[in-house]
């Protein structure tokens, strides 16, 4: 059985990285370092596949195939990409498979197969669904030491309260915290 692991780049006040028209669109760049990239790749694991929403897939397919020859790019380009989309005909960056039929049922089926962990990056709509349905096994937050005030938030207001258990924490040389949490289940009142 595969694990679903959500990775999100997030500010201290809960804003996530996104590439839409946003004044602080490149706010993660000053905190990137070779050591931090190596730590993040280690957190992904030696072998993984990607589970993405269509918007994130489109952003990634514009960047990663042309990113160059380095460990993170090579791992992401080699991963099978499973995409939640209503437009499967235009998926070109592969290896790629679209989730057919009901997305929740398709993810349940995918999760029950043998294979590497499924990494979710970006895809905030999919992230909320995965957590709300109890399908995500782990949440890894890459927290940046900044406050952005406004912007796209990680979680929608429509997911039910969930309990997470702390697993691990690492700090990069530039001050990022990479915190891993295991999903326990619904929060008990």
Order of alpha helices (4+ residues) and beta strands (2+ residues): beta-alpha-beta-alpha-alpha-beta-beta-alpha-beta-alpha-beta-beta-beta
